[in-house]
Amino acid sequence: MPPPDELSLFAVRLEAIGAPYMVTGATAAILYGQPRLTNDLDVVLTLDDSSRAALLRAFPETEFYVPPESVIRAEQARNQRGHFNLIHHESGYKADIYLTGADPLHAWAMPLRRRLRWAEGVEIAVAPPEYVVLRKLEFWREGRSAKHPADIRAIREVTGVDEAALAPWLERMGLGVLWEEIKAVR
């Protein structure tokens, strides 16, 4: 499955900002597991005042929906769960931007992100597979969508995960039983 041009459109701009970021969600699951469709790009981003200004320059309003700077500042001020969207006008492709804030899982995963080649001349920073698995376990617990266990199984089979790295987070996040359920299905 060739990568959609829309991802490159966002990745090149995120790289230009110079702020730490990592692609996660379905796109990371696709890269670490098996192809499937997704409607958006999930990104965890560390954003300070100077990188906020760079973000606003990198995503011009003539090409993207960008929330007002005051909204981005308000989301930056949140200790956890800061979030906003960027939407490419022409394609409608959307990036959900989740700010690192004080989230301990973000803080753990950010230095472990991997650089992967996405397209000719485009590299992206991708969350480690263990982070992707943990978030997908959370989402499965919340909504029971079948796509999450399928993604997790594919990540385990194709890329693999470091179970020793997962163990403390599984306990801390109360996800151990769900993890065992995933592993039990072959």
C-alpha positions, 0 to 999 in steps of 0.5 A: 500500500503506497503511503498517502501523499497527505501524510508526507504533507504533514510530516514535512511540515512537522519536521520543519518545526523542529519540535519533538513529535511522534506519529501514533494511532492507526498510522503507527499501527499500519507501519508496525503491523498490517495495512488498513484504512485510516481517515486521519493522522494522530501525532503527539507533539511537544509544543512550546512558545517558539515551536507554536510560532513555527507551527503557525508558519508551517501550516498556513491558513491558505492551505490548512484549517488551523485553530486560532493561536489563542485556542492552541495556547489554551490547549498548551496550558492544559496539564494533560489531554491538550488537543487540536486539529489541523486539516488540509483544505484540498484533501480534507486530511486531518491531523489530530495533534495531542500535546505532551503536557505532563502525561507520563506515558508521553514522557516515557515514549518520546525519547524512544520514538523511531525514525522511519522512512515513509516516502522518497526523501521523507522520514517521520518520527513514530511512537515506539510499538509499545506505546502504540500497543498501550494506547490501543489497549486503552481505546479497546477498553473504552470502546471495544472496537475490533480494530484495536485488538487486530492492530495489536496482534499485527504489531506483535507479529510483524514488529514485536514488542518489548514485554519487559518495557510494557509490564510496568505500564500494563500494571500502572494503567490497569491493562494487564488482563486485556493484554493477556486476552490479546496474547491468548488469541492466535 
